[in-house]
């Protein structure tokens, strides 16, 4: 599945919710598993994260985790659980830092890590980390726009929130997101796919 090939259909179903009256996907990034060329494993033909995580754990190859309770860290933990692996030991190290710093640590220690594509592209010129696994739907990172429910939060700027949401979901807003990063990095930092939900990706 390639998010770039998805349509830009705009969803306009504004049903009531506890804390939000509307939520929709505005853009998509993805996380990928990276590794150093000098790492003991040569897993360049792997497609799915389960196989990669299994081999990393089996060989106790150094894995650098953010360990900061961020969204990416929570995704990583969930991926280990789905692979039925409980990472522990000297080979599994946590930085307690952000994605940029964690990529740098993995780069310096010749280890593996899980990172979002946008941060990787932003720092790529300072890294020796090639991509090991990408394209697995489980690695998708979906970004949403959410309009807060004014019935619960009476001081919110309802009209401003709606205008912002409508702009992000519009062809103009989607183009701004799709073009972000192209001039500087030669490729977009995000894929656009307005109006879809997790169910459209089997999540």
Backbone as CSV, one residue per row, in Angstrom:
resi,resn,N_x,N_y,N_z,CA_x,CA_y,CA_z,C_x,C_y,C_z
1,UNK,0.827,-1.181,0.000,0.000,0.000,0.000,0.866,1.237,0.000
2,UNK,0.618,2.142,-0.894,1.372,3.388,-0.968,0.444,4.549,-0.676
3,UNK,0.631,5.253,0.441,-0.244,6.361,0.790,-0.267,7.442,-0.272
4,UNK,0.791,7.537,-1.071,0.836,8.578,-2.104,-0.252,8.368,-3.147
5,UNK,-0.716,7.133,-3.322,-1.684,6.833,-4.353,-3.118,6.971,-3.868
6,UNK,-3.323,7.347,-2.607,-4.655,7.454,-2.048,-5.329,8.738,-2.507
7,UNK,-6.655,8.732,-2.489,-7.406,9.883,-2.961,-7.407,10.994,-1.931
8,UNK,-7.915,12.163,-2.330,-7.997,13.307,-1.450,-9.448,13.578,-1.076
9,UNK,-10.264,12.524,-0.991,-11.670,12.675,-0.654,-11.817,13.349,0.705
10,UNK,-12.707,14.351,0.792,-12.909,15.077,2.029,-14.148,14.549,2.733
11,UNK,-14.005,14.181,3.979,-15.105,13.650,4.773,-15.767,14.796,5.520
12,UNK,-17.089,14.882,5.487,-17.794,16.007,6.099,-18.885,15.553,7.066
13,UNK,-18.724,14.401,7.679,-19.702,13.878,8.611,-19.386,14.392,10.016
14,UNK,-20.088,15.440,10.476,-19.761,16.065,11.752,-20.708,15.560,12.848
15,UNK,-20.443,14.366,13.339,-21.273,13.777,14.376,-20.766,14.178,15.759
16,UNK,-21.655,14.209,16.731,-21.291,14.596,18.079,-20.376,13.577,18.731
17,UNK,-19.526,14.047,19.632,-18.625,13.170,20.370,-18.393,13.790,21.739
18,UNK,-17.782,13.058,22.633,-17.577,13.542,23.989,-16.705,14.794,24.020
19,UNK,-15.521,14.710,23.396,-14.592,15.829,23.454,-14.377,16.492,22.103
20,UNK,-14.881,15.892,21.055,-14.673,16.455,19.723,-15.917,16.253,18.884
21,UNK,-16.183,17.191,18.005,-17.338,17.045,17.132,-16.938,16.533,15.757
22,UNK,-15.630,16.518,15.486,-15.182,16.067,14.176,-13.704,15.729,14.222
23,UNK,-13.353,14.620,13.657,-11.939,14.270,13.542,-11.708,13.583,12.215
24,UNK,-10.608,13.903,11.581,-10.301,13.300,10.296,-8.805,13.290,10.072
25,UNK,-8.351,12.325,9.296,-6.936,12.252,8.951,-6.588,13.384,7.991
26,UNK,-5.519,14.099,8.276,-5.087,15.178,7.395,-3.820,14.821,6.626
27,UNK,-2.958,14.023,7.241,-1.697,13.700,6.602,-1.173,12.393,7.181
28,UNK,-0.229,11.810,6.492,0.331,10.539,6.907,1.838,10.607,6.826
29,UNK,2.483,10.162,7.880,3.908,9.898,7.839,4.028,8.408,8.083
30,UNK,5.208,7.906,8.167,5.355,6.517,8.563,6.642,6.379,9.345
31,UNK,6.688,5.347,10.148,7.903,5.062,10.879,8.641,3.965,10.139
32,UNK,9.934,3.950,10.266,10.748,2.948,9.607,11.820,2.470,10.570
33,UNK,12.330,1.276,10.325,13.416,0.745,11.129,14.716,1.033,10.400
34,UNK,15.664,1.658,11.103,16.929,2.036,10.505,18.068,1.259,11.148
35,UNK,19.148,1.124,10.420,20.299,0.430,10.995,21.587,0.959,10.393
36,UNK,22.696,0.731,11.093,24.012,1.157,10.630,24.624,0.068,9.746
37,UNK,25.337,0.462,8.730,25.940,-0.512,7.820,26.877,-1.480,8.554
38,UNK,27.501,-1.022,9.638,28.431,-1.874,10.371,27.723,-2.757,11.397
39,UNK,26.390,-2.692,11.441,25.652,-3.505,12.393,25.846,-4.984,12.065
40,UNK,25.808,-5.864,13.074,26.087,-7.275,12.838,25.070,-7.999,11.965
41,UNK,23.897,-7.429,11.772,22.890,-8.095,10.963,22.773,-7.429,9.606
42,UNK,22.672,-8.235,8.557,22.457,-7.707,7.213,21.036,-8.068,6.797
43,UNK,20.081,-7.218,7.173,18.676,-7.538,6.986,18.053,-6.710,5.859
44,UNK,18.797,-6.469,4.818,18.363,-5.515,3.802,17.194,-6.012,2.952
45,UNK,16.854,-7.273,3.020,15.765,-7.782,2.187,14.464,-7.936,2.970
46,UNK,14.469,-7.558,4.234,13.280,-7.712,5.066,12.212,-6.689,4.669
47,UNK,10.955,-7.132,4.664,9.851,-6.265,4.289,9.000,-5.898,5.498
48,UNK,8.748,-6.848,6.378,7.836,-6.617,7.485,8.565,-6.473,8.821
49,UNK,8.016,-5.604,9.672,8.684,-5.274,10.928,8.808,-6.480,11.849
50,UNK,7.824,-7.409,11.841,7.864,-8.560,12.748,9.130,-9.368,12.523
51,UNK,9.453,-9.607,11.279,10.658,-10.365,10.962,11.898,-9.612,11.423
52,UNK,11.914,-8.302,11.201,13.067,-7.498,11.599,13.230,-7.504,13.114
53,UNK,12.153,-7.238,13.841,12.227,-7.219,15.296,12.638,-8.581,15.842
54,UNK,12.125,-9.643,15.247,12.451,-10.996,15.706,13.935,-11.289,15.551
55,UNK,14.513,-10.911,14.422,15.929,-11.165,14.179,16.818,-10.289,15.064
56,UNK,16.392,-9.060,15.282,17.154,-8.169,16.164,17.205,-8.756,17.571
57,UNK,16.038,-9.201,18.075,15.989,-9.777,19.420,16.747,-11.102,19.492
58,UNK,16.573,-11.937,18.495,17.229,-13.247,18.487,18.748,-13.104,18.537
59,UNK,19.262,-12.128,17.795,20.706,-11.913,17.752,21.196,-10.909,18.794
60,UNK,20.257,-10.386,19.589,20.579,-9.370,20.593,21.420,-8.244,19.993
61,UNK,21.014,-7.834,18.800,21.667,-6.705,18.136,21.215,-5.416,18.816
62,UNK,22.091,-4.467,18.948,21.792,-3.235,19.672,20.599,-2.504,19.063
63,UNK,19.616,-2.237,19.903,18.438,-1.476,19.487,18.319,-0.261,20.392
64,UNK,18.181,0.908,19.779,18.078,2.167,20.521,16.631,2.633,20.514
65,UNK,16.029,2.676,21.686,14.640,3.099,21.838,14.583,4.522,22.381
66,UNK,13.553,5.262,22.016,13.387,6.593,22.593,13.123,6.496,24.088
67,UNK,12.282,5.570,24.502,11.996,5.399,25.921,11.453,6.643,26.587
68,UNK,10.718,7.461,25.840,10.246,8.740,26.383,8.727,8.849,26.444
69,UNK,8.038,7.727,26.241,6.576,7.686,26.305,5.923,8.557,25.233
70,UNK,6.636,8.813,24.152,6.095,9.583,23.027,5.225,8.672,22.163
71,UNK,4.576,9.246,21.171,3.764,8.440,20.261,4.588,7.394,19.540
72,UNK,5.777,7.783,19.089,6.654,6.827,18.390,7.121,5.728,19.342
73,UNK,7.416,6.096,20.577,7.837,5.107,21.570,6.707,4.128,21.882
74,UNK,5.496,4.646,21.993,4.346,3.783,22.253,4.101,2.842,21.075
75,UNK,4.293,3.351,19.857,4.166,2.497,18.677,5.208,1.393,18.710
76,UNK,6.431,1.741,19.056,7.498,0.747,19.129,7.164,-0.355,20.131
77,UNK,6.703,0.047,21.315,6.340,-0.919,22.347,5.225,-1.842,21.853
78,UNK,4.249,-1.252,21.182,3.145,-2.031,20.631,3.633,-3.015,19.573
79,UNK,4.605,-2.601,18.772,5.151,-3.482,17.741,5.895,-4.662,18.363
80,UNK,6.645,-4.410,19.429,7.311,-5.507,20.137,6.284,-6.487,20.674
81,UNK,5.187,-5.957,21.229,4.144,-6.813,21.786,3.489,-7.658,20.700
82,UNK,3.232,-7.039,19.544,2.627,-7.779,18.444,3.570,-8.860,17.922
83,UNK,4.868,-8.606,18.038,5.853,-9.596,17.607,6.099,-10.642,18.699
84,UNK,5.366,-10.472,19.836,5.485,-11.396,20.974,6.908,-11.432,21.540
85,UNK,7.488,-10.239,21.657,8.854,-10.100,22.179,8.848,-9.071,23.296
86,UNK,9.525,-9.391,24.398,9.712,-8.438,25.481,11.176,-8.026,25.489
87,UNK,11.495,-6.887,24.867,12.899,-6.473,24.764,13.505,-6.127,26.119
88,UNK,14.635,-6.720,26.415,15.320,-6.452,27.693,16.751,-6.939,27.584
89,UNK,17.618,-6.322,28.348,19.018,-6.718,28.341,19.902,-5.604,27.821
90,UNK,21.183,-5.878,27.758,22.154,-4.863,27.345,21.953,-4.418,25.906
91,UNK,21.366,-5.275,25.083,21.180,-4.944,23.667,20.051,-3.937,23.445
92,UNK,19.171,-3.764,24.442,18.033,-2.848,24.310,18.270,-1.636,25.205
93,UNK,18.531,-0.492,24.578,18.887,0.703,25.335,17.897,1.838,25.056
94,UNK,17.553,2.583,26.084,16.627,3.704,25.977,17.365,5.026,26.156
95,UNK,17.055,5.984,25.316,17.716,7.282,25.406,16.956,8.244,26.312
96,UNK,15.643,8.070,26.423,14.838,9.030,27.170,14.832,10.388,26.497
97,UNK,15.100,10.401,25.212,15.234,11.652,24.456,14.310,11.656,23.241
98,UNK,14.342,12.764,22.521,13.516,12.904,21.332,14.034,12.091,20.166
99,UNK,13.299,12.157,19.052,13.634,11.347,17.886,14.969,11.738,17.271
100,UNK,15.223,13.030,17.180,16.481,13.468,16.580,17.692,12.968,17.345
101,UNK,17.639,13.104,18.666,18.755,12.642,19.504,18.897,11.132,19.455
102,UNK,17.763,10.427,19.420,17.806,8.966,19.373,18.422,8.478,18.072
103,UNK,18.114,9.140,16.969,18.746,8.796,15.699,20.256,9.000,15.768
104,UNK,20.668,10.082,16.409,22.100,10.354,16.535,22.799,9.288,17.379
105,UNK,22.142,8.849,18.465,22.722,7.808,19.316,22.844,6.501,18.545
106,UNK,21.801,6.142,17.816,21.845,4.917,17.005,22.959,5.008,15.970
107,UNK,23.124,6.196,15.423,24.161,6.417,14.427,25.552,6.245,15.033
108,UNK,25.735,6.771,16.234,27.044,6.718,16.895,27.378,5.323,17.426
109,UNK,26.350,4.590,17.856,26.579,3.282,18.472,26.404,2.111,17.500
110,UNK,26.140,2.428,16.230,25.922,1.376,15.236,24.768,0.460,15.636
111,UNK,23.646,1.056,15.960,22.489,0.280,16.385,21.296,0.448,15.472
112,UNK,20.245,-0.257,15.824,18.970,-0.169,15.113,18.053,0.776,15.876
113,UNK,17.106,1.394,15.201,16.108,2.213,15.875,14.868,2.320,15.012
114,UNK,13.785,2.759,15.617,12.539,3.022,14.915,12.339,4.527,14.899
115,UNK,12.117,5.101,13.730,12.013,6.561,13.641,10.962,6.962,12.621
116,UNK,10.432,8.174,12.788,9.498,8.683,11.790,10.276,9.225,10.603
117,UNK,9.665,9.119,9.442,10.331,9.490,8.193,10.711,10.971,8.153
118,UNK,9.820,11.840,8.646,10.078,13.280,8.554,11.351,13.665,9.296
119,UNK,11.516,13.155,10.532,12.724,13.470,11.297,13.955,12.893,10.618
120,UNK,13.819,11.690,10.087,14.943,11.046,9.396,15.376,11.866,8.180
121,UNK,14.413,12.299,7.379,14.734,13.094,6.193,15.412,14.398,6.608
122,UNK,14.899,15.009,7.676,15.443,16.275,8.153,16.903,16.132,8.580
123,UNK,17.271,14.974,9.127,18.628,14.782,9.642,19.497,13.883,8.765
124,UNK,18.974,13.450,7.662,19.635,12.440,6.848,21.077,12.774,6.488
125,UNK,21.354,14.038,6.224,22.699,14.422,5.801,23.748,14.205,6.893
126,UNK,23.290,14.075,8.146,24.219,13.859,9.254,24.221,12.422,9.751
127,UNK,23.545,11.529,9.023,23.406,10.144,9.463,23.996,9.160,8.464
128,UNK,24.359,7.992,8.985,24.790,6.882,8.125,23.799,5.735,8.238
129,UNK,22.548,6.083,8.515,21.513,5.084,8.760,20.659,4.859,7.516
130,UNK,20.808,3.723,6.843,19.890,3.416,5.744,18.596,2.828,6.303
131,UNK,17.544,2.837,5.501,16.264,2.276,5.925,16.305,0.759,5.780
132,UNK,15.886,0.079,6.824,15.820,-1.375,6.806,14.429,-1.865,6.436
133,UNK,13.409,-1.329,7.090,12.026,-1.747,6.850,11.161,-0.518,6.643
134,UNK,10.376,-0.527,5.578,9.414,0.533,5.334,8.262,-0.053,4.528
135,UNK,7.128,0.635,4.536,6.005,0.188,3.738,5.048,-0.757,4.441
136,UNK,5.420,-1.274,5.607,4.519,-2.127,6.372,3.392,-1.248,6.915
137,UNK,2.111,-1.592,6.656,0.996,-0.775,7.155,1.040,-0.547,8.660
138,UNK,1.633,-1.465,9.404,1.718,-1.308,10.852,2.621,-0.139,11.248
139,UNK,3.423,0.350,10.311,4.349,1.441,10.607,3.776,2.812,10.261
140,UNK,2.527,2.841,9.785,1.918,4.126,9.444,1.697,4.991,10.684
141,UNK,1.870,6.277,10.506,1.661,7.247,11.584,0.658,8.273,11.071
142,UNK,-0.579,8.200,11.552,-1.652,9.040,11.038,-1.800,10.313,11.863
143,UNK,-1.923,11.450,11.185,-2.131,12.739,11.845,-3.584,13.171,11.631
144,UNK,-4.220,13.630,12.701,-5.629,14.012,12.639,-5.826,15.496,12.931
145,UNK,-6.919,16.025,12.384,-7.387,17.337,12.802,-8.675,17.091,13.585
146,UNK,-8.816,17.762,14.715,-9.969,17.530,15.587,-10.591,18.848,16.016
147,UNK,-11.896,18.958,15.828,-12.631,20.130,16.297,-13.188,19.819,17.687
148,UNK,-12.789,20.600,18.665,-13.226,20.381,20.036,-14.721,20.673,20.180
149,UNK,-15.385,19.866,20.979,-16.822,19.993,21.193,-17.122,21.213,22.073
150,UNK,-17.801,22.237,21.533,-18.096,23.447,22.318,-19.089,23.201,23.447
151,UNK,-19.836,22.103,23.388,-20.778,21.779,24.463,-20.042,21.344,25.732
152,UNK,-18.810,20.890,25.557,-18.012,20.488,26.713,-16.980,21.549,27.081
153,UNK,-16.471,22.235,26.078,-15.467,23.279,26.304,-16.020,24.581,25.720
154,UNK,-16.713,25.336,26.538,-17.483,26.479,26.057,-16.638,27.660,25.601
155,UNK,-15.359,27.687,25.965,-14.532,28.842,25.633,-13.724,28.643,24.349
156,UNK,-13.977,27.557,23.655,-13.206,27.305,22.433,-13.686,28.205,21.300
157,UNK,-12.789,28.437,20.359,-13.106,29.236,19.173,-13.670,28.290,18.109
158,UNK,-14.953,28.046,18.180,-15.594,27.063,17.308,-15.446,27.416,15.839
159,UNK,-15.719,28.670,15.483,-15.642,29.072,14.074,-14.205,28.996,13.565
160,UNK,-13.255,29.396,14.429,-11.850,29.320,14.028,-11.399,27.888,13.843
161,UNK,-11.843,26.995,14.738,-11.485,25.580,14.635,-12.044,24.976,13.358
162,UNK,-13.285,25.313,13.044,-13.906,24.792,11.825,-13.189,25.305,10.580
163,UNK,-12.826,26.600,10.592,-12.118,27.180,9.451,-10.760,26.502,9.249
164,UNK,-10.060,26.257,10.360,-8.757,25.590,10.296,-8.906,24.166,9.787
165,UNK,-9.884,23.435,10.315,-10.132,22.059,9.883,-10.486,22.015,8.400
166,UNK,-11.387,22.921,7.976,-11.794,22.953,6.568,-10.605,23.247,5.660
167,UNK,-9.715,24.139,6.111,-8.550,24.470,5.290,-7.632,23.264,5.141
168,UNK,-7.342,22.568,6.249,-6.449,21.413,6.173,-7.002,20.327,5.268
169,UNK,-8.328,20.180,5.232,-8.956,19.129,4.431,-9.232,19.560,2.996
170,UNK,-9.059,20.835,2.714,-9.321,21.345,1.369,-8.168,20.993,0.432
171,UNK,-8.402,21.013,-0.877,-7.306,20.766,-1.830,-6.132,21.723,-1.616
172,UNK,-6.418,22.982,-1.269,-5.348,23.953,-1.029,-4.513,23.557,0.185
173,UNK,-5.187,23.208,1.265,-4.476,22.815,2.477,-3.685,21.536,2.289
174,UNK,-4.271,20.608,1.571,-3.590,19.346,1.311,-2.334,19.558,0.454
175,UNK,-2.408,20.536,-0.454,-1.246,20.832,-1.290,-0.113,21.437,-0.465
176,UNK,-0.472,22.306,0.509,0.544,22.893,1.381,1.290,21.789,2.132
177,UNK,0.539,20.816,2.657,1.151,19.708,3.392,1.992,18.845,2.452
178,UNK,1.438,18.550,1.276,2.124,17.668,0.327,3.423,18.272,-0.190
179,UNK,3.476,19.607,-0.262,4.669,20.277,-0.783,5.715,20.553,0.292
180,UNK,5.336,20.392,1.556,6.247,20.728,2.654,7.499,19.845,2.615
181,UNK,8.636,20.482,2.515,9.907,19.760,2.511,10.499,19.517,1.140
182,UNK,9.694,19.620,0.098,10.182,19.293,-1.244,11.308,20.224,-1.692
183,UNK,11.150,21.509,-1.457,12.159,22.476,-1.903,13.501,22.243,-1.222
184,UNK,13.476,21.923,0.065,14.706,21.781,0.839,15.304,20.384,0.758
185,UNK,14.444,19.364,0.766,14.941,17.996,0.851,14.743,17.169,-0.414
186,UNK,14.019,17.730,-1.383,13.796,16.994,-2.621,12.691,15.975,-2.525
187,UNK,12.016,15.897,-1.405,10.891,14.987,-1.220,9.999,15.510,-0.106
188,UNK,8.745,15.126,-0.148,7.794,15.580,0.859,8.043,14.879,2.186
189,UNK,7.754,15.577,3.278,7.896,14.980,4.601,6.657,14.184,4.997
190,UNK,5.520,14.461,4.348,4.273,13.774,4.660,3.518,13.430,3.389
191,UNK,2.669,12.413,3.483,1.722,12.084,2.435,0.375,12.654,2.864
192,UNK,-0.446,13.076,1.907,-1.758,13.622,2.257,-2.847,12.609,1.942
193,UNK,-3.877,12.603,2.754,-4.992,11.681,2.559,-6.190,12.143,3.368
194,UNK,-6.701,13.319,3.065,-7.762,13.933,3.859,-9.036,13.103,3.870
195,UNK,-9.660,13.079,5.035,-10.994,12.511,5.143,-11.070,11.042,5.452
196,UNK,-9.968,10.329,5.430,-10.019,8.904,5.704,-9.886,8.634,7.203
197,UNK,-10.158,7.417,7.595,-10.069,7.021,8.997,-9.145,5.815,9.106
198,UNK,-8.878,5.407,10.347,-8.010,4.256,10.580,-8.528,3.001,9.882
199,UNK,-9.861,2.870,9.801,-10.455,1.682,9.182,-10.054,1.551,7.717
200,UNK,-9.819,2.691,7.056,-9.409,2.644,5.646,-8.032,2.028,5.478
201,UNK,-7.266,1.947,6.575,-5.929,1.365,6.533,-5.864,0.049,7.284
202,UNK,-7.032,-0.455,7.666,-7.081,-1.714,8.377,-6.527,-1.636,9.781
203,UNK,-6.580,-0.424,10.385,-6.046,-0.230,11.729,-7.158,-0.176,12.768
